[in-house]
Amino acid sequence: MKKRINKKPKELKTKRKKIVFPLTAENYQLFGVGIFIIILGYISLSKGPADSFWSLTLAPILLVFGYCVVIPFAILYKKKNKENN
């Protein structure tokens, strides 16, 4: 009969990685600016008659700028690290 050798299990070294969030406070502030611009666009869309400057010109410009420029920029923005060499 073979002898059973009791081996202690190897201790696993766990290295805890620091959790890094992809978005910073600056990103959330840019999101806030984007949401504010979008809200202004919808408010200007509801003002005045349907053929006014506010609803025909200003509102679409604000909405497109908010949805297509500010919000994607808020997602993609990353501050550059300045390393002194």
Protein Blocks (a to p, Z undefined) as FASTA:
>chain_A
ZZddddddddddddddddddfbdfklmmmmmmmmmmmmmmmmmmmgocfkbmklmmmmmm
mmmmmmmmmmmmmmmpccdddddZZ
